Amino acid sequence: MTTEPVEFTATERALGLHHTVATAVADLIDNSIDAGARYVLVRFLQSGRRIVGLRIIDDGRGMDVRTINAAMRYGVQRNYGGREQGHFGVGLKAASLSQADTVTVYSHAAESNAVARRLTVDDRHDAPRLTVLPDMDAAKLVTATRPRFPFETGTIVEWRGIRTFPNTASADEQGAWLETTIGDLQDQLGLVFHRLIEDRLTITIDVLDEAVGRAGVPRTVRAIDPFGYRASGRPGYPRSVPVLGDDAVQTHIWPARSSAPEYKLGGLPGRDSQGFFVYRHDRLLQAGGWLGVLRPRPDWALARVVIDLDEVVAQHITINPEKSGVTLDATLSSALRDALSDGYLDDAATTAVAARRVQRRPISVVEPGIGLPDEVADEFADSFSFVETAEPVGIGWRVLAADRFFEVDLESRTLWLNARFRRQLGGRRRSADDVPVLRTLVYLLAQDMFDAVRHSARQVEQMDAWQHVLIAALAADEGSPQ
């Protein structure tokens, strides 16, 4: 077994330092796809109560001595062709060392001995050290690995000393973290690789107890197609739109009021994922957002646009090192803005507004004006009907008496929160819509007080009672241990 330092440039070592666990795993799966894998297993390694490692196992063609040596070194040039997912040439190293202090690669190719190489760092910015492990060790681990799919050839990438894994010895905390992380991986990988999963790729996740050498029941990563609606939200869509002389962009309008996970990506409101979805070789690089081409609007919540990178469009797009986002140049940005402004965005807005008109909203409230984030104001419009006889009400901060939490100002049509408590409540100066949860709750509590010309004695008594309770809660919060 021999160990030697690895030569690398500062730029090469910096690539991928912004990976998350999910984006790093996705980068390794790209390598598996390029190696012809049809099955990929993401395996957490458990020792006692702790999760101590992670393996990505695939049934690809594997590597011999020459290819594994090249894969573990920086600066080795490789030309990617066809529909390969590789882009920068440092994905395995950058993704792995962004998460772990030690990465070991075991691989076996047809008509070749199993081989293993290890990269080790003391700090994520350090120069890695490369260790050549004995073929016997490689063969032993490959033979002992039972991934529940044919494993005649393939590769295992193992992380140890993972900096982003919890250090707590609490079984409850470890279990909660593991469940959350597996769920996040299922969501992220199911979205990023949804086209490939629907075509030929199978990704599963399990947990291996190292003490007994047995893995739990595998969980399948299911495709999450952000365009997987049953029927378009508007006739005539999806529609191809010429950009830069080529039909490289496809515009979609989602059906309104959808609660499907394909619309509410990651459980977030669907409007958060309006915008561009950029694919390269059927792998998703960008999941929503207008990328500086347009500013998001609530009325465009149903608008999603597919960009498949071809040779023309690819010249105007820069992919970030983690392959989890892109940047457009001015030429493409201008072309997209012109193309989408030719009726599409109006159609998306009209569809969203029309859906709100016909949606049954039996609960009426006074309409909130300025002082709430756009997405909250839009949810008010989706969820409630507005009192037609009452003007909208703004929400803001003002210094009030110390025994007042809020004030209902009928003259200015404003719900004032006491600025004395802004910092304690988590508010931020220079923000017109800070602490949105607090603003929304107090508004829901007091909004019907604005549906009047003057307050009755009963209403004044009711608001005084609310004030006393809220001030007491604030005092209790201030005195509680932090």
N, C-alpha and C positions, 0 to 999 in steps of 0.2 A: 504494500500500500504506500503510495507516494503522494505528497502534497506540495503544491507550488502556488505562488501568487498568480492572479489573473491580470493581464494588462487590459486597461480600459480607459476611455476618455471620460472627462467629467460629464459631457453631454450624454454619453451612452449610459452612465450610471444613474443619471437623473431621470432617464425615461421610466415612466411608470410609477414614480413615487407617490402619485395621487390615487393609486388603486384603492378600492375597497376589497373586502373578501370576495364579494360577488363579481366585481369586474375582473379581479385577478383570476378567479376560477374560470370565468368566461374566456379569458385570454388563453389559458391552457387548453380549454376545449377546442379553441381554434386550431391549435397544433394537432389535436387528435383528429379533427375533421380533415386537415391537410394530409394526415397519414392514412386516410381511408377508413377511419373507424366508423362502425355502425352502432357501437355500444360504448357509453362512457358512464363510469360509476364515480361519484363523489363520495368518499368514505371518510367520516370522522373517526379518529382513533381515541378511545377512552381508556384511561387507566384509573381504576377506582372511581372516584367521583369526578375527576377532572377530564376535560377534553384536551389532549396533549399533542395532537397532530392531525394532519389531513392528507389524504391521498386522492389523486385523480388517476383513475385506471381506465385504459382504453384497449380495444382489440384491433388497433391499427397495425400497420406493417412492421412497426418496431424499428430499432436502430442497431447497426453494427458498430464496431470500434470507430471507424472513420466518421460516421454520421453523428455519433454521440459526442465525440471530441469536438466536432465543429459546433454542435448545438450548445455546448457548455462554455464556449469562448466568445468574448466580445470582439467585434471588428471583423468577424468572418462574413464576407459578403455572400448573399444568396439572391438569386433572381427568382422572384415569385411569378408564376405563370398560371394560365388557365383560370380556374375559379378558386384558387387557394386563398385562405383567410389571412395568412401571414402578411405583414405590411412593413414593420420596422426591422425585423430580423433579431430582436432581442426580447421577444415576448416571454419566453419561458423563464429567462433569468430575471428580467425586470419585474414581471408579475409576482414571481415566487419570493424574491428578496425584498419586495415591498412589504411583505407580510411576515416572513420568517427569517430567522438567523441561519437556518440550515435547510438546504434543499437537496434532496438526493433523487437521482433519476435512475431507475432500473428499466432495462429494455431488452427484448429478445426479438430478433428478426429471423426470418426463415433461413435455414442453413447457416446459422451463426450462433456462437455461444452467447448466453446472456451476459450483459455488460452493465456496469454501474459507475456513476460519477457523482461527486458531491461538491456543492459550493457552500462555503461557510463564511459568515461575516460576524464581527463583534458589534457592529453598529450599521444601520441601514445605509450610511454614506461611505462605509469603509470599502477598501478593495477586497473583493472576494478571494478566498483561497480554494483552489481546485484540488480535490483528492480523487485518485483513481482507486476504486475498491476492487478487491479480488473478484474474478468471474464466479468463483464458488459462492461468495456471498450473494451476488446477483441472482444466480440460479436458485439458491435456497429460498429467497424471498418470492421470486416469481412463481416457484412451484407451490409455495404455501398460500399464495393468493388465490382465492376462489370467488370470483366476482359474479357468479350466477349467469355468465354467458361464456361462449367458447373463447378460450384464451391461449390459443396456439401461438400467436404472435401478439405483440402489443407493448405498451409502455406504462410505467407507474411513476408518477411524480409525487414525492413525499415531502411535506413541510413539517419541520420541528422547530421548537423555540418560536412559536407564532406570537408576535407582539400584540396582535389585535384580539387574542383570545383572553377570557377572564382568568384572573389568578385566584379568585376566591375558592375556598374549600367547601363552601356551602352547596349541598346537593340541590337544594331548591333553586338557588341562583344559577348554578351551572345548567340545570334542567331547563329553566326559563330561557336562558340565553341560547341554548342549543335549539329549542323549539322555534324561537324567533328567527335565528339564523337560517335554519333549514327552510322555514317559510319564506324568508327573503330570497334565498337561493332559488327556490321553486318559482317564485314570481319573476325574478330577474332572468334566469336562464330560460324559462318558458317564454318570456317576451323576446329576448335577444335572438333565440334560435327557433322561433316558432315556425318559420317556413321550413327549416331543415328537419325539425321534429315531425312535421306533417308529411314530409317526404320520405325520410329514411332513418333519421337519427333517434336513438333511444337514450335518454339520460335518466339515471336513477341516483338516489341519495340514501346512504345507510350509515349506521354507527357500529363500529367493531370494538368489542371488549377485548383488549389485548391480553388480559389475564387468562381468559378461557379460549381465545382465538375464534370467537363466534360473532357473527354480525347479526344485527336485528333485521326486522322486516324492511325491505327496500321501499322507498317512496318514489313514485314516478313523477318526473317533471313533465307536466302537460303543456301543450302549446297554448299560448295566450296571444291570439291574433288581434292587434289593435284595430283591425278592419273586419272583424268577425261578426258583423251584424247579419241578421237573417234577411232583412229587406232595407234598402236605402231609405234614409230619412226624406229624400226628395226625388221625384221622378227625373230621369235623365242623368242621374249620378250612380256610380262613379263616371268621371269624364276625363279623358286625356287632354292635356293642355300643352301646346308646343312651347318649348323654352329653348333658346339658343339653337333654333332650327331643328329640334328633335322632340318627339313626344316622350320626354323623359319624366314628366310629372303627371300624376294621376290624382285628381281631386275627389274627395269623398265628403258626404254629409251624413253623419250618424243619425239614426232615428232618435227623436226627442224622448226625454224622461227614461232613458235606459239605466238600469242598475246592473247590467252585465259586467263581470270582471274585465272583459275585454275593453270596456269603455272606462270603467273606474280603475285604471291601472294602479296596482299597488294599494287598492282600497281608497285612493284619493278621489276627490270630485273629478268627473270626466273633463270638465272645462280646463283643468290644470294641464291636460295633455293635448290641447288644441295646437295645431301647427304642423311642422314637418317631421316626417318619419323617413330617415335616410338609411338605405340598405346598400351593402356591398356584397355581392355574391350571396344574396339571400340572408345575410347576417345583419341584424339591426344595429346601427351605429348611433342613431339619434332618435330619441323617443319623445317627440313633441317639442314645442317651443318655436317661435318665429325667427330665431337666430338673427335678430336685428333687422330683418326685412320689414316686419310690421310690429306694432305693439299689440299685445293681447287685448281682446275685448270680450266682455261677458257674452255678447250676442254671437260671437264666433265659437262658442263652446262646442258645437257639433262639427267644426271644420277640421279635417285631417287630410294631409297631403303626402303622397308617396313620392319619394325621389329615389330612383334606382340608379346608382352610379354607372354610367357608361364612359367610354373613352373621352367624350366631349365634356360632360359635366364634371368628371373627376379632376379635370385640369383646373377647376375653379373652386375646389373644396379641399380643406386641410383637415385631416383626421387627427384627433388628439392621441397622445401616446397610449392612453388606456382604452382606446377604441370605444369610448362611451360618450362621444360628442364630436361635433364637427364645426368648422368655421367656414363661412362663405366669403368669396371675394366680392368686390364691388360690382363686377360685371354680372355675375350670377344673381346677386341680390337685386339689382335693378331689373333684370329680366323676369325674375319671379314676382316682384312687386307689380310689374305691368301685367303679367299673365293672370295673376289672381284677382286683380282689381277689375277685370273685365267680366263682371257679373257673378263670379263665384262667391265672393265674400258677401255680397248682397243676398244671394240665395241662401247662404248659411244663416245669416242674421234673420231673414224673413222666416225661415223654418223654425228657428228657436223662439222668436216672438210669437208666431202663430200657435205654437205648442203651449205657451204659457196662457194664451187667451182661452184655449179650450180645456185646459186642465182644471179639474174640480178642486177648488181651494175653499173649503167651507169656513175656515177661520179668517177673520178680518182683523187687521191691525192698521194703525196709523203708519203711513209710509216713512221709513227713515231716509233722511237726506244725507248731507256730507257727514263724514266722521266714522264710516265703516269701510273696510276694504271692499274692493269691487266684487270679489267672490262672495262675500257675506251679503252685500246688498242684492246681488243677483239671486242668491238663495232665498232671500226674503220674497223677491218677485216670483220665484218658482213655487214657494210653499204657502204663501198667504195671498188673499185678496186685500186691496187697500181701501180704507174708508174714503169714499169719494168726497165727503164734505170737509175733510181735514187736510190742511197743507202739510207737506213733508216737514220732518223735524230733524234738525242737525244735532250732533253730539260733539261736545268739546270740553275742555278743561277751563276752570275759573276758580280763583281763590274764594272759598266760602267760609262761613263761620266754622270753628273747630268741631262743633257738634252736628254738622251737616255733611252727609256723604254725597248728596246730589241735590240738584234744584231743578224744578220744572218751571221754565220761563215761557209763559204763554205769549208774551209780547214779542219776543225774538224767535219763537218757535224753536227753542234749543233746550236740550237736556244737558245741563252742566254737571260735570263730575268735579269733586273738590280737588283742586290742584295741590293742596297741602299734602295729599296722600299719594301723589303721582309716582314718586320714586318707590315708596313702600309697596305699591301695587304692581310694580314692574314696568311702569310707563317710561317712555323715552321722550325727551324734549326734541323738538324739530320733527316730530312725527304727528301727522294729522289723524292717524288711525291706529295708534299703539293699543296694546292690551285689548285686542278685539273680542276675546271671550267676555271680559268684564263689561265692555261697552254693550255687547249684545244682551247679556243677562239683565243689566240694569235697564236697558231700553225695553226689553220684553216685560219687565216688571212695571215700568211707569208709562208705557206708551199710551194707554187709554186715557191717561190724565190730560193728554193734549187734544182729546176729542171734546172740548168744552170751551166756552167763552170765559167762564170763571169757575173756580173750584167750590164745591159744596163743603159744608162743615165736615161731613162724613169723609170726603176725599182728603181734606187737610189732616184729619185725625188719622186716616190710614197711612198717608205718607210720613207723618211723624213717627208712627210705630215702625215703619220700615227703616227710617233713619236711625232710631235707637238700636235696632237689632244689627244693622250694618256697622255702625260705629263700635258696638260691642265686639263684633267679629273681628274688626280691624285691630282693636286693642288686644284681643286674644292672640291674633297672629303676630303682633309686634312683640308680645311677651313670651311667645313660645320659643324653645331652644332651636337654634339653627343648625 
